[in-house]
Amino acid sequence: MKIPKLTHIKIEERITILAKFEDGTIGIIDFDKKVLKGILSKLQDHSFFNLAKLKEGVIYWPEEIEICGDSLYLELKEVTFDEWQNTQLINA
């Protein structure tokens, strides 16, 4: 079982992303509500944030900043990986 792949992103206003996954899940990821420390603090700059690209299910920015689509999927579903995995086993 694999978490559905992130297939499409669209930069929305401020520092938010509309994310779409291969299973049809769609949602808004609001990075303004996240604690962005260290290298991720660069994402608070809207012009830098707008440089986001999607490649093979990973959102990436210059300077080797990356966020895996798996974590965003789980965030949208409001579950931990273990909870998601258990539901997959039950529904298998």
TORROLUM-707963 format. One record per residue: x, y, z of N, C-alpha, C in turn. Coordinates in pm, whole numbers, padded with zeros to 5 digits. Example, Ala and Ser with C-alpha at 12.3 -4.5 7.8 and 13.67 -1.06 7.14 Angstrom:
// TORROLUM-707963
{{01319, -00569, 00780}, {01230, -00450, 00780}, {01320, -00330, 00780}} {{01285, -00225, 00708}, {01367, -00106, 00714}, {01290, 00003, 00787}} 
***
This chain:
// TORROLUM-707963
{{00082, -00118, 00000}, {00000, 00000, 00000}, {00087, 00125, 00000}} {{00055, 00211, -00091}, {00127, 00336, -00100}, {00029, 00450, -00085}} {{00075, 00554, -00021}, {-00006, 00676, -00013}, {-00020, 00731, -00154}} {{-00142, 00775, -00191}, {-00160, 00829, -00326}, {-00063, 00943, -00356}} {{-00016, 00942, -00477}, {00086, 01039, -00522}, {00025, 01177, -00544}} {{00100, 01278, -00504}, {00064, 01417, -00532}, {00083, 01439, -00682}} {{-00023, 01479, -00752}, {-00016, 01489, -00897}, {-00025, 01632, -00952}} {{-00074, 01724, -00871}, {-00092, 01861, -00922}, {-00086, 01959, -00805}} {{-00021, 02071, -00827}, {-00024, 02180, -00730}, {-00055, 02310, -00802}} {{-00119, 02400, -00729}, {-00145, 02534, -00779}, {-00122, 02630, -00662}} {{-00037, 02727, -00683}, {-00012, 02827, -00580}, {-00135, 02915, -00569}} {{-00185, 02926, -00448}, {-00301, 03011, -00422}, {-00251, 03141, -00359}} {{-00342, 03220, -00304}, {-00299, 03346, -00242}, {-00212, 03321, -00120}} {{-00137, 03420, -00085}, {-00042, 03414, 00026}, {00053, 03296, 00008}} {{00067, 03214, 00109}, {00157, 03098, 00095}, {00075, 02970, 00117}} {{-00018, 02950, 00026}, {-00101, 02830, 00028}, {-00091, 02759, -00107}} {{-00114, 02628, -00100}, {-00109, 02546, -00221}, {-00237, 02463, -00229}} {{-00297, 02462, -00346}, {-00404, 02369, -00376}, {-00337, 02242, -00424}} {{-00361, 02132, -00354}, {-00296, 02005, -00386}, {-00398, 01903, -00432}} {{-00363, 01828, -00537}, {-00449, 01721, -00587}, {-00368, 01592, -00592}} {{-00432, 01483, -00546}, {-00365, 01353, -00539}, {-00432, 01255, -00635}} {{-00360, 01149, -00669}, {-00407, 01055, -00771}, {-00537, 00984, -00735}} {{-00575, 00982, -00607}, {-00702, 00920, -00569}, {-00819, 01018, -00572}} {{-00792, 01142, -00618}, {-00896, 01243, -00628}, {-00903, 01337, -00508}} {{-00828, 01309, -00404}, {-00825, 01398, -00288}, {-00771, 01534, -00330}} {{-00843, 01638, -00292}, {-00803, 01776, -00321}, {-00815, 01856, -00192}} {{-00718, 01943, -00169}, {-00728, 02027, -00051}, {-00628, 02140, -00054}} {{-00650, 02234, 00036}, {-00563, 02351, 00048}, {-00465, 02326, 00163}} {{-00338, 02346, 00135}, {-00234, 02338, 00236}, {-00191, 02482, 00265}} {{-00217, 02527, 00388}, {-00186, 02664, 00427}, {-00054, 02666, 00503}} {{00051, 02704, 00434}, {00183, 02709, 00496}, {00196, 02826, 00593}} {{00104, 02921, 00585}, {00105, 03035, 00676}, {00074, 02989, 00819}} {{00005, 02877, 00833}, {-00032, 02825, 00965}, {00071, 02726, 01019}} {{00173, 02698, 00943}, {00277, 02604, 00984}, {00392, 02678, 01052}} {{00459, 02609, 01140}, {00579, 02664, 01201}, {00694, 02637, 01104}} {{00743, 02742, 01043}, {00848, 02730, 00942}, {00979, 02781, 01001}} {{01063, 02688, 01041}, {01190, 02722, 01104}, {01305, 02680, 01014}} {{01423, 02730, 01046}, {01542, 02692, 00971}, {01528, 02725, 00824}} {{01569, 02631, 00740}, {01565, 02652, 00595}, {01423, 02675, 00545}} {{01323, 02613, 00614}, {01184, 02629, 00572}, {01131, 02770, 00595}} {{01199, 02850, 00676}, {01155, 02987, 00700}, {01156, 03069, 00570}} {{01234, 03026, 00473}, {01237, 03095, 00343}, {01102, 03088, 00272}} {{01021, 02989, 00307}, {00890, 02975, 00243}, {00793, 03085, 00285}} {{00825, 03160, 00388}, {00741, 03271, 00432}, {00748, 03389, 00334}} {{00851, 03392, 00251}, {00866, 03495, 00148}, {00779, 03453, 00029}} {{00674, 03530, 00005}, {00578, 03494, -00100}, {00643, 03476, -00236}} {{00737, 03562, -00271}, {00800, 03549, -00403}, {00883, 03421, -00412}} {{00948, 03382, -00303}, {01022, 03256, -00301}, {00925, 03137, -00303}} {{00818, 03148, -00225}, {00718, 03041, -00219}, {00660, 03012, -00357}} {{00640, 03117, -00435}, {00582, 03102, -00569}, {00672, 03026, -00666}} {{00795, 02998, -00628}, {00887, 02922, -00713}, {00864, 02771, -00701}} {{00764, 02731, -00625}, {00736, 02589, -00603}, {00713, 02515, -00734}} {{00768, 02396, -00743}, {00750, 02306, -00857}, {00715, 02168, -00802}} {{00652, 02087, -00884}, {00617, 01951, -00846}, {00693, 01854, -00936}} {{00757, 01756, -00873}, {00827, 01653, -00949}, {00815, 01522, -00872}} {{00756, 01424, -00937}, {00743, 01289, -00882}, {00683, 01288, -00742}} {{00578, 01367, -00722}, {00506, 01368, -00595}, {00570, 01451, -00485}} {{00673, 01526, -00517}, {00743, 01609, -00418}, {00737, 01755, -00463}} {{00702, 01844, -00369}, {00708, 01987, -00397}, {00848, 02034, -00362}} {{00908, 02106, -00454}, {01043, 02154, -00426}, {01059, 02299, -00466}} {{01155, 02362, -00399}, {01191, 02501, -00422}, {01342, 02507, -00445}} {{01392, 02622, -00489}, {01538, 02636, -00498}, {01601, 02612, -00360}} {{01729, 02597, -00359}, {01808, 02577, -00237}, {01777, 02442, -00171}} {{01733, 02346, -00253}, {01709, 02209, -00209}, {01604, 02196, -00099}} {{01505, 02283, -00101}, {01392, 02272, -00007}, {01288, 02183, -00072}} {{01246, 02079, 00001}, {01149, 01983, -00052}, {01048, 01947, 00056}} {{00926, 01921, 00012}, {00822, 01868, 00101}, {00755, 01753, 00029}} {{00758, 01638, 00094}, {00701, 01517, 00037}, {00548, 01524, 00036}} {{00490, 01481, -00074}, {00345, 01480, -00085}, {00277, 01388, 00015}} {{00346, 01284, 00060}, {00287, 01189, 00156}, {00242, 01261, 00283}} {{00327, 01347, 00336}, {00293, 01416, 00460}, {00176, 01512, 00439}} {{00168, 01572, 00322}, {00057, 01662, 00293}, {-00073, 01585, 00279}} {{-00066, 01468, 00219}, {-00185, 01383, 00205}, {-00241, 01347, 00343}} {{-00152, 01302, 00430}, {-00194, 01264, 00565}, {-00251, 01384, 00641}} {{-00192, 01500, 00619}, {-00243, 01622, 00683}, {-00384, 01653, 00635}} {{-00407, 01643, 00505}, {-00541, 01669, 00451}, {-00644, 01569, 00502}} {{-00602, 01445, 00518}, {-00692, 01341, 00568}, {-00706, 01344, 00720}} {{-00621, 01425, 00784}, {-00621, 01441, 00930}, {-00600, 01308, 01001}} {{-00501, 01232, 00952}, {-00465, 01103, 01013}, {-00314, 01090, 01020}} {{-00270, 01004, 01110}, {-00127, 00968, 01113}, {-00105, 00859, 01010}} {{00021, 00828, 00982}, {00050, 00720, 00889}, {-00007, 00589, 00940}} {{00010, 00561, 01069}, {-00042, 00436, 01126}, {-00194, 00426, 01113}} {{-00264, 00535, 01137}, {-00410, 00535, 01122}, {-00449, 00509, 00977}} {{-00379, 00576, 00884}, {-00409, 00556, 00741}, {-00383, 00411, 00701}} {{-00270, 00357, 00746}, {-00234, 00220, 00712}, {-00337, 00120, 00766}} {{-00384, 00143, 00888}, {-00485, 00055, 00946}, {-00615, 00057, 00866}} {{-00657, 00175, 00818}, {-00779, 00182, 00738}, {-00760, 00111, 00604}} {{-00639, 00115, 00550}, {-00612, 00046, 00424}, {-00619, -00104, 00443}} {{-00569, -00153, 00555}, {-00573, -00297, 00583}, {-00716, -00344, 00604}} {{-00796, -00263, 00672}, {-00935, -00298, 00698}, {-01015, -00301, 00567}} {{-00987, -00207, 00478}, {-01061, -00195, 00352}, {-01006, -00284, 00240}} {{-00897, -00357, 00268}, {-00835, -00439, 00164}, {-00915, -00565, 00135}} 
***
